Amino acid sequence: MALCLTVETLAGVGLARVAPVDSLSLLYLIGLLLITSLWGLAMGLVMAVASALVFDYFLLPPTWELTLAKGEDLVVLGIFLVLALSVCALARAARLLPGEMEARQEADLSAELARLLLRAPDLSVALPATARRLASGLKLPSASIDPGDLPAEDGGLSFPLRGDGIHAALRVPGGLPRPVTRRLRDRIVPSLGILLEAACEREHAAGALRASRDELARSVEEQAALRRLATLVAHHPPATEVFDSVAGELGRLLGVRHTLVVRYEPDGTATTVGDWHAREDIRPTFPTGSRWTLEEGSVTEMVARTGAPARLNDYDGEGALIRQVGARGVRSAVGCPIVVGRSLWGMLAVASSTPEPLPEDTEVRMMEFSELAAAAIANAQSSADLKASRARVVAAADEARRRIERDLHDGTQQRLVALGLEMRGVEAAIPPELHDARLRIAHAAKDLDEAVVELQEMSRGLHPAILAKGGLEPALMVLARRSPVAVELDVSLDERLPRQCEMTVYYVVSEALTNTAKHAFASAVCVSLAGRNNTIHLTVRDDGVGGADPSRGSGLIGLTDRVEAIGGTISIVSPRGAGTTVVVEIPLG
């Protein structure tokens, strides 16, 4: 600073001969600008005061002394100080302006890098774009962000980027100016490391969110499939329908190529009872109805042997069955046992044609489907057992009716008829004078005849002989003639029905006519019987008061059991004031 003041003063002394003294103060502004630019505003202020004193001492007359008494001198010095302070402020602003511009540039660059890193769905794609933008913003020849912290090649520079969950490095070419290198190390790399750490955390969070969303969607889809199957099972459809539905739902859910429902047979074989295939144009290896021997090492054999889930991750074995399945493009398969009660009933199997084995959780996901299949099988068996039990009860009751009817007809009824004839003979042999005795015998014989008639009616009600001899139509005609209510009978049958079917139809019509006569106050009954599409259709309709409650009459409940025992259905519609309609459908075959 002293040197600068000396040079300025000497120049002022030289110029004082040719220039006004007041204008010589401008010389000191040059040094003031230089000092402020180099050492800052504080030194600039010191330089301004020193310049004013030196200017007054050496250049303002009288020289070689400080004289600030004159007003004009004070004005000159005041103007000089104002100019000096202005120059200091301008110099300071000029000195700070590049730094501010650089800071603003770095802030804009950081914002853009944050946008690239934090908005990119895939960090591996965002890193090259981030490196290119960094190189462009800092005017670098090139830049890259690479995993690891290995030293840069070919004399380049490597700046480690470390944080929670990240381990990478910013690599730039060597030979960069020292300010650029310092700028990278001190400001760019720390902020870039923070951004990269945040981007990694965001990517991890997004990945966890996607996995959770996918798991939730998979769970929702799986529960929807299970709900559909549970609803189907609750309606007690045929077992084959349930098996195909289970196979289809499981196959679509797991995205596999084939799904099978297999039943194990007592002779050591297996039978396909339900299947599903992703492509209709591919002929299945084991379509429904196929039967094959269990081969050692196959999924079917392993499940049958262990009673536990089993898998086969490749089909390169030696067995003929394994080679056959592998030749169809199957690469892996998983089987899950179907346990009904405590016994192994069969297996639910899925097969995939992808090179990768089926996922590890396949067995767990299959278990609920195998349990539904087991429930359907148990329902079917229970239903079959119930039907068989009902059929046995009905058959036993019919047999008891026939036996009682035969015993009554061949035994009791015949004896009563013989007794009646004998009493008539006794009546004829009594002398006329024993009028009272003869009259009493006649009354007893008449009562016996009436008892025989009632016994015959009871016998026909137990088991009508005409049904066994003449068939259903004559038996129904007898019922119609005996009914106190007018009956319109329409029978359209091409041939006789099975005995159980005839008995069921007869008792339904008999019970319906009896109920109509007792409770309906009807004037007419229409009975329609026809066979269509291998099914017997029976309708009994009256024009009575209606209001019948099927749950309150033991006769109607017995009819329901009888109809359902042979696989039929019965419905009773009886709105008040609109009559009663009984509809029965019985499948043949």
Number of C-alpha atoms within 10 A of each C-alpha: 15 10 9 16 19 13 13 23 22 13 14 22 14 11 14 16 9 8 11 10 16 15 13 20 26 15 17 25 23 14 21 29 24 17 23 25 22 14 12 19 23 13 16 27 20 14 25 27 16 17 29 18 18 20 25 23 18 17 21 23 13 11 12 12 14 15 15 15 8 8 9 10 16 14 12 17 22 13 13 23 19 13 16 26 20 14 23 27 19 16 22 20 15 13 17 14 12 11 11 12 11 14 13 12 14 19 14 13 18 18 13 16 23 20 15 20 27 20 14 16 15 13 19 12 12 18 19 15 17 22 20 16 19 22 16 14 15 18 10 15 12 15 22 19 21 19 13 14 16 13 14 16 12 8 11 14 19 23 20 22 23 19 15 11 11 18 16 19 23 22 22 24 17 15 10 14 9 9 9 13 15 12 15 18 14 11 12 18 18 16 18 21 21 17 21 26 20 19 24 20 16 18 19 13 12 13 13 12 12 12 12 12 12 12 12 12 12 14 13 12 14 19 13 13 20 18 12 15 20 18 11 17 22 12 9 15 13 14 19 16 15 22 26 19 21 28 25 20 21 26 23 16 14 19 14 20 21 25 30 28 27 27 21 21 14 7 7 12 15 22 20 21 22 26 26 26 21 14 10 8 7 10 10 17 12 19 16 18 12 13 17 13 15 18 16 13 16 21 24 28 20 19 24 23 12 11 18 16 23 20 24 19 16 15 20 12 12 9 13 10 18 20 14 13 18 17 13 13 15 21 21 23 25 26 32 30 28 29 20 18 10 6 9 19 18 28 28 30 28 29 27 22 17 13 12 11 17 23 9 10 8 17 20 11 16 20 17 15 23 26 17 19 28 22 19 27 23 16 18 17 14 12 13 14 12 14 18 15 13 18 20 13 15 21 15 12 13 16 13 14 18 18 14 16 24 17 14 18 16 11 12 15 20 14 14 17 17 12 15 20 15 13 18 17 12 14 20 13 10 14 10 11 8 9 11 10 14 19 13 12 19 18 13 16 21 15 13 18 17 12 15 19 14 12 18 17 12 14 21 17 14 19 22 20 16 15 19 13 10 11 17 22 20 13 19 22 16 13 17 21 11 12 16 15 19 17 21 14 15 16 15 12 14 8 9 12 16 10 12 17 19 18 20 21 23 20 20 26 21 18 15 23 26 16 16 27 19 12 13 20 16 18 14 16 25 17 21 17 17 15 19 11 8 10 14 19 19 21 20 22 23 26 18 21 18 21 16 20 12 16 9 9 11 10 16 19 13 15 20 19 20 27 25 19 23 19 17 20 16 19 13 17 17 20 14 12 12 14 21 24 22 18 16 22 20 21 16 16 7
